[in-house]
Amino acid sequence: MKPLLTVGLIATAIISTTAHARPVDWTPGIGGDISLVVGYNRSNSQFNSDNYTTANLNHHGDEQDKMFVAPIGSLSYTFNDGDKQLYFGTNRSDIALGRFHVDIGYRQKFADNSMLTLSYIPGVLTQKTWQDPYLQNVERSKTKTSINAFSVKLNDIRGSRFSGQLAYGKFSVDQELSGNDPLLALTPNEKSSLNRNANVLYTEGAYSQPFSRSLILRTAINFTNINADGNAMSNNIYGVAATIIQVLPQSSFAFTVNYKRALFDLANPVFNQKQQDNKYSAFFAYEYNQPFNWKKWGLVSLIGYSSTQSNIDFYDSNDLFVSAGLNYKF
């Protein structure tokens, strides 16, 4: 199954690197920020939208390079009592951890310093994939994918350093034609086992350990269940992550490493084996505040690398990206 989040999208999304070191701005009224970033992405995934054709299903895709320019931002409204907030846009906490989506939600701050976040991911940001990724020596046709999901997150539970999140949603492929290449000679049941449309359940528990007022270590374990319409695409993903956050007088950075293990339910009929993936990633995000004495402005950058090592070579991939830009807070 294609990863739900691609590094290409993550690379366009850097707004703030210090989400876990800085509290949410609870100043009553309207606030937000907007960024414009430029970046570079190199990928050799079979699912890269520039790899139109493939001659070998037993190999990763050709290496592709791409430059991009993208605006991104968020908007919030804090009520007069200063403990309730509505927001729309990118979630800064997820960006600092190398994850990206756009959501609309509600935040509630409590007297014990815990914070409840209820959010909905409306699927407004679509991604491209192949209608049938297994076609050989002919041009593959693109289709769109999207995620619609609900999320509940509780930070600093009862004033502690523990946080938790539960999310549930639907991953949709507009035109799912996997396995229809006549050369594969798959039966109707085998084709249906490749259906990528899925219900997705995500859970995470995290612990933040401050070493000083400016240095924080965040560790987390997470679990994802992908219950796909096709049994060969259904899988469970077990993950761990660690983030170091350092806040300096005029700058700050966050460095995150992730490891995930994906175990699939049934054998993929194209390759006659059950898929197993090891996923590694690392992200370094940096922000420099008030460059040239520009108030409310910041220089932001994100460098990231991710690698998927699968027992099925078709799903191997390596992705590298670098981005930089300007952020304006209001």
N, C-alpha and C positions, 0 to 999 in steps of 0.2 A: 504494500500500500504506500502511496506517496506520502511523505511527511506532511503533517498538517500545516506547519509553519516553515517557510523557506528562508534561507539567509538573505536572499534578495530583498524580501520585504523587511526583514529585521534591519538591514543596512540603511533603509530609508527612514528609520523611525526614531533615531536618537534625539531626545529632547533634554533629558536631565540624567546625569550619572549618579546623583546622590539621593535617590528616592528613599532609601531606607535610613539614611542619616538625617534627613530633614523631615520635619512633620508636615502634614498637609496644611496649606494656608487656610486658616479659618477666619480671615478678615471678612466681615459681612459685605455683601455686594457681589459684583461680577469680577471674575479674574480669569486668567488663563495664560497661555503662551503659544507661540508659533515659531516654527523653525523652517529654514530652507537649507537642504543638504545636497552635496554632490558626492558621488561615490564611484567605486570600482568593484566589480564582482567577477571572480573566476570560478567556474564550476565544470565538473565533468560528469554530472548526473545524466542518466538516460532520460530523466524527466525535465531537463533543461529545455525551455521552449524554443531554443535555437537549434537543438539537435533533431531536425525534421526527419531524418532517416537514420536507420541503424542496420548494419549488415550482419551483426553478430549479437545474439541474445545472451551469450555467455561472456560478456565483457561490459565494463562501465561505458558511459557515453564519451563522445569526443569532448575535448576541453574547449570551453567557450569563454570569451571575455566580453564584458559589457560595462559601459559607463551609464550613469543615471543622474537625474536631478529630480528632487521631490520636495514639496512642501508638506508639513505635517503639524498638528497642533492639538490643543485641548481648550475647553471652555467650562467654567464652573460658576455656580451661583450659591453663595453661602447666606443662610437666613440670618436675621438680626440677632438671634440668641447665640450665634456663633458655634453651635454644635451640630448643625445639620447642613448638608450640602448636596446639591444636584450637580452632575458633571456629564460631559460628553467629550469623547476623543480618545487619545491614547492613554493607557495606564502607565504612569511613570515607573512604578515599581516593576512591572513586567519588562519594560524597556531596559532598565538597568541590569536585569537578569538575562538579557538576550532573547526575550520573548516579545511578540508584538501582535496586538489586535486593537480594534476600535470598539469601544463599548459606551453605553449610556447607563448611568447608575445613580445610586443614592448612598451617601455616607452619613453615619451617625457616630458621634464621639460621646463616650460615657465618662462618668466621674472618676472611674478607676484607670483612666487613660487607654482603655481598650477602644477599638474602632470597628464597627460593623459596616461592611460594604455589600450592597445588593446591586447586581449589574446584569445587563443583557447585552450580548454580542449579536448585533442584527445582521451580520453577514454582508455588510456593505462593501467590504474589500474582498473581491474575488481573486482567485489565482488561476493560472492556466495549467492544464495538464493535457495528456493525449486521450482522445476517445478510445483508442486501442493502442496501448504502449508496446504491444508485442508484434506489430507489423514489421516485416523485414524487407529491405531494399525497395520500399515505396514510401512516398511522403506521408507522414502521419498527420492526422487532422487534430486541431486543438479543440478543447472544450473548457468550460469554466467550472471551478469548484468554489464552494462557500461553506461557512460554518455559522450556524445559529445556535446560541447557547445561553444558559442562565448560570450565574455564579454567585455563591455566597462565600464571603471571606471575613474572618475575624482576626484582627491583629492585636497583639499584646493581650492575650486572653486573661481577663480578671487582673489586669495590671502586671502580668508576668511577661517573660521574654518569648513565650510560645505564640505561634500564629497557625491558623489552619484555613484551608480553602476546599470547597467542593463545587464542581462545575459539571453540568450535563447539557449535551447538545446534539445537533445533527450535522454530519458532514455529508454534503450533497455534490454529486457529479452530474452536470447537466445532461450530457450524452455519454452514457456508459456502454461501450462496445468492446470491452476487453475480451480477447480470445477469439475474435471473429475472423482472423486470418485463416483462409482455407488451407494454407500450408501446415498449420498446426493440427488440423483434423480432430478438433475437440468435439466431444459430445455436448448436447444441450446442457446436461447437468454440470459438466466440467466448465462450460462457459459461464453458467450462473454462479459457480463457486468463486469467480473472479470479480464479482460485483463489488465495487468499492464504496458504495453508499453505506453509511454506518451511523449508529448511535454511539456517542463518545461520552465516557464518564472519566472525570479527572479529579484526583484528590491529592492534597499536599499538606504536610506538616513541616513547620520550620521553627528554628530556634536562633535568636540573635544574641550574640555575646559581645558586649562592649568591652574593649580593653582600655579605652580612655574616652573622653568626650568627643574625640574626632576619629577614632578607629573602631570599626565594628566588623565582626565575623558573623555571617549568616550561613547556616547550614540547613539543608532541607532533604527530605525524602518524598518521593511522589510515585503515584501509580495511575496508569491510564488503561482503561478497558475500551477497546474498539470492537464493538459488536456489529460487524459488517453484514450486509445482505448476502454476500458471498462468503462461505465458511473458510475458504482458503485465505481470505483477506482479514479475518477476525484475528485479533492478537491482544496480548497483555504486555504492557511496557512498564518496567520497574526502573526507577531513576533515583540518583542522588546528585546533589549540587552543593557548591560552596562559593560564597562571595565575600571578598574583602572590600570594605568601603573605607576610604580615607578622605577626610575633609581637611583641607588646608586653608590658610587665611583668605586666599583669592582663587583657589582652584580646588578640584576634588576629582577622585577617580573611583571606579568600581571594577574589580576583576573577578570574573565568574568562570568556573569550570563545571562541566556537566558530564555525567555518564548515564547512559540508558541501555537497557537490555530488552529487546523485543522478541517475544516468543509467539509464533503463529499457531493457530489451532489445527489446521489440516495442510496436507501437501498441496503445493501449487502445481496444477496439472500441466503447465507449460514446461516446468523443470523437473517434475516428478520427485520433489522433495519439499519438506516443511521448512519454511523460511525462519532463520534466526539472525538477528542483527545486533551488533554492538555499535552504539552511537556515542561519539565523543565530541565535545565542543568547548571552546574557550572564547570569552569576550572581554575586551578591555575598553571601557568607556571613560572619557575624560571631559571635563568642563573647566573653562577658564572664565571667571566672572569679570564683568566690566572692563573688557579690553579697550585700550585707548581712553579710559575713563568714561566710556559710554554706559550710563546708568541703565539698568534693566536689560542690558544685552549680555550675551555670553557666547564664547566660542565652544563648540561641541564637536566631539569626534568619537568614532566607534571602529575598532578593529576586531574582526572575528574570524574564527576558523572552525569548521565542523567537518566530521568524517563519519561515514557509515561503512562499517565492515560487515558484510553479510556472507553467509555460507552460499548464497546464490549471487554470482558475480554481477549479474544484471543490476542488482540493487546497490552495488558499491558506489560511493560518491565521495568527493572531496570538494569543499567550498571555502573560498577565501574572499573576504571583502574588507574594504576600507572606506570610511565616509567621514566627511567633515562639513561643518556648516555654522550658521549663525542662529542663535535663539533669542527671541524677544519675549519678556514677561510683562504682563499688564494686570 
